[in-house]
Amino acid sequence: MIRIGLTGSIGMGKSAVSGMFRRLGVPVFDADAEVHRLQSAGGALVSIIEARFPGSTGPNGVDRSKLGPMVLGKPAELKALEKIIHPAVYKSRQRFLRRHRARAMVVLDIPLLFEKAKPLHPVKAADMVVVVSAPLWMQAKRVLRRPGMSRGKLKQIRRLQVPDHIKRAKANIIIETGCLRIETYRAVQRVVTCIQRAKRR
């Protein structure tokens, strides 16, 4: 099995590319979706997060509008939250890999692939890294359309993420999204086809 680590900064189009891999029949582990599941009503991490961050949860699980201000711009608090979340996501990812062990390839959609140390380190998590990228002006335009987003908030998020040009330099493959959607899809298709052909040899 080839484990494709898929990553990209906020607003770069990673979710769209992840969907394209799914459309081509490649199993995708979505780390963000798993975090949402673990933090939603009845999720395994809700009570643990509430105990560490009192007042951060409600009837629907973790309330991000309440939890966000408790950790953003506060390195120690953010680290405490990550210590709760990352091991749980890692276990879920390992279950996903076992379930799909007979497949030629899988995608590990991990937004913070470059930002966080092991077990999310790219060398540990993936056999190859695909970075989704777009021009910075386009990234800003996309992100600022989101509800509750501001230029100040985007600046803060960018500060926490590895810059796009460094991710591009570390990537095995770069998928551009600052182009027509069909061009992005064809680039994803080429990645899948190349791996399939290599596995047949």
C-alpha positions as CSV (number, residue, x, y, z in Angstrom):
1,M,0.0,0.0,0.0
2,I,1.2,3.5,-0.9
3,R,0.2,6.0,1.8
4,I,-0.3,9.4,0.2
5,G,0.0,12.3,2.7
6,L,-2.3,15.0,1.4
7,T,-1.8,18.5,2.9
8,G,-2.0,22.2,2.3
9,S,-2.5,25.4,4.1
10,I,-5.9,26.9,4.9
11,G,-7.9,27.9,1.8
12,M,-5.6,26.1,-0.7
13,G,-8.2,23.7,-1.9
14,K,-7.2,20.5,-0.1
15,S,-10.8,19.4,0.6
16,A,-11.6,19.7,-3.1
17,V,-8.6,17.6,-4.0
18,S,-9.4,15.1,-1.3
19,G,-12.9,14.7,-2.9
20,M,-11.2,14.1,-6.3
21,F,-9.2,11.2,-4.9
22,R,-12.4,9.8,-3.5
23,R,-14.1,10.2,-6.9
24,L,-11.3,8.1,-8.4
25,G,-11.9,5.3,-5.9
26,V,-9.1,6.0,-3.5
27,P,-9.9,5.6,0.2
28,V,-9.4,8.8,2.1
29,F,-8.8,9.3,5.8
30,D,-9.9,12.8,6.6
31,A,-8.2,13.9,9.9
32,D,-10.3,17.0,10.2
33,A,-13.6,15.0,9.8
34,E,-12.3,12.6,12.4
35,V,-11.7,15.5,14.8
36,H,-15.2,16.7,14.2
37,R,-16.6,13.3,14.9
38,L,-14.6,12.9,18.1
39,Q,-15.8,16.3,19.3
40,S,-19.4,16.2,18.2
41,A,-22.3,15.2,20.5
42,G,-21.5,11.8,22.0
43,G,-17.9,11.9,20.7
44,A,-15.2,10.3,22.7
45,L,-13.3,13.5,23.4
46,V,-16.1,15.8,24.5
47,S,-15.9,15.1,28.3
48,I,-12.1,15.1,28.2
49,I,-12.0,18.5,26.5
50,E,-14.7,19.9,28.8
51,A,-12.6,18.8,31.9
52,R,-9.5,20.6,30.6
53,F,-11.3,23.6,29.1
54,P,-14.4,24.2,31.2
55,G,-17.3,25.8,29.3
56,S,-16.0,24.8,25.9
57,T,-18.8,22.3,25.2
58,G,-22.6,22.2,24.9
59,P,-25.4,19.9,23.7
60,N,-23.8,19.5,20.3
61,G,-20.4,18.6,21.7
62,V,-17.4,20.9,21.6
63,D,-18.4,24.5,20.7
64,R,-15.5,25.8,18.5
65,S,-16.6,29.4,19.0
66,K,-16.0,29.0,22.7
67,L,-12.9,26.7,22.5
68,G,-11.1,28.8,19.9
69,P,-10.5,31.9,22.1
70,M,-9.3,29.6,24.8
71,V,-6.4,28.3,22.7
72,L,-5.7,30.7,19.8
73,G,-2.6,32.7,20.6
74,K,-1.9,30.7,23.7
75,P,0.8,28.1,22.9
76,A,0.5,26.2,26.2
77,E,-3.2,25.9,26.0
78,L,-3.0,24.9,22.3
79,K,-0.4,22.2,23.2
80,A,-2.7,20.9,25.9
81,L,-5.6,20.5,23.4
82,E,-3.3,18.8,20.9
83,K,-2.2,16.3,23.5
84,I,-5.9,15.3,23.8
85,I,-6.7,15.3,20.1
86,H,-3.7,13.9,18.3
87,P,-3.4,10.5,20.0
88,A,-7.1,9.8,19.4
89,V,-6.8,10.8,15.7
90,Y,-3.7,8.6,15.4
91,K,-5.5,5.6,16.6
92,S,-8.4,6.2,14.2
93,R,-5.9,6.5,11.3
94,Q,-4.2,3.2,12.2
95,R,-7.7,1.5,12.2
96,F,-8.3,3.0,8.7
97,L,-4.9,1.7,7.4
98,R,-5.7,-1.8,8.7
99,R,-9.1,-1.7,7.2
100,H,-7.7,-0.8,3.7
101,R,-4.4,-2.7,3.9
102,A,-5.3,-4.6,0.7
103,R,-5.7,-1.5,-1.4
104,A,-3.0,-0.2,-3.8
105,M,-3.1,3.3,-2.2
106,V,-4.8,5.4,0.4
107,V,-4.9,9.1,1.0
108,L,-4.2,10.5,4.5
109,D,-5.7,13.9,4.4
110,I,-3.7,15.6,7.3
111,P,-3.8,19.4,7.3
112,L,-1.0,19.7,9.8
113,L,1.3,17.1,8.2
114,F,4.3,19.4,8.3
115,E,3.4,21.4,11.4
116,K,3.2,18.7,14.0
117,A,5.8,16.3,15.3
118,K,5.4,12.5,15.3
119,P,3.2,10.5,15.0
120,L,1.9,13.0,12.4
121,H,5.4,13.6,11.0
122,P,5.3,13.0,7.2
123,V,8.2,10.5,7.4
124,K,6.1,8.4,9.8
125,A,2.7,8.9,8.4
126,A,3.1,8.8,4.6
127,D,5.2,7.3,1.8
128,M,4.8,10.4,-0.4
129,V,3.6,13.9,0.3
130,V,1.2,15.7,-2.0
131,V,0.8,19.5,-1.3
132,V,-2.2,21.4,-2.5
133,S,-1.3,25.0,-3.4
134,A,-2.7,28.2,-4.9
135,P,-1.5,31.8,-5.1
136,L,-1.6,33.6,-1.8
137,W,-4.1,36.2,-3.0
138,M,-6.5,33.4,-4.0
139,Q,-6.0,31.7,-0.6
140,A,-7.0,35.0,1.1
141,K,-10.0,35.5,-1.1
142,R,-11.3,32.0,-0.4
143,V,-10.7,32.1,3.4
144,L,-12.2,35.6,3.8
145,R,-15.5,34.3,2.4
146,R,-15.9,32.0,5.4
147,P,-18.3,33.1,8.2
148,G,-16.6,34.8,11.1
149,M,-13.3,35.1,9.3
150,S,-11.2,38.3,9.3
151,R,-7.9,39.4,7.9
152,G,-6.5,39.4,11.5
153,K,-7.7,35.8,12.1
154,L,-6.2,34.7,8.7
155,K,-2.9,36.3,9.7
156,Q,-2.9,34.5,13.0
157,I,-3.7,31.1,11.3
158,R,-0.9,31.7,8.7
159,R,1.5,32.3,11.5
160,L,0.8,28.9,12.9
161,Q,1.2,27.1,9.6
162,V,4.3,26.3,7.7
163,P,4.5,28.8,4.8
164,D,3.2,27.5,1.4
165,H,6.6,27.9,-0.3
166,I,8.3,25.7,2.2
167,K,5.5,23.0,1.9
168,R,6.0,23.2,-1.9
169,A,9.7,22.6,-1.5
170,K,9.2,19.6,0.7
171,A,6.5,18.0,-1.4
172,N,6.9,15.0,-3.7
173,I,4.0,16.3,-5.8
174,I,2.3,19.7,-6.0
175,I,-1.3,19.9,-7.0
176,E,-2.3,23.4,-8.2
177,T,-5.8,24.7,-7.5
178,G,-5.3,28.2,-8.8
179,C,-6.5,27.0,-12.2
180,L,-9.6,25.5,-13.8
181,R,-11.1,22.7,-11.7
182,I,-10.8,20.2,-14.6
183,E,-7.0,20.9,-14.7
184,T,-6.7,20.1,-11.0
185,Y,-8.8,16.9,-11.5
186,R,-6.5,15.8,-14.3
187,A,-3.4,16.4,-12.1
188,V,-5.0,14.2,-9.4
189,Q,-5.9,11.6,-12.0
190,R,-2.3,11.5,-13.2
191,V,-1.1,10.8,-9.6
192,V,-3.5,7.9,-9.2
193,T,-2.7,6.4,-12.7
194,C,1.1,6.6,-12.1
195,I,0.8,4.8,-8.8
196,Q,-1.5,2.1,-10.3
197,R,0.9,1.5,-13.2
198,A,3.9,1.3,-10.8
199,K,2.1,-1.3,-8.6
200,R,1.4,-3.5,-11.7
201,R,5.1,-3.7,-12.6
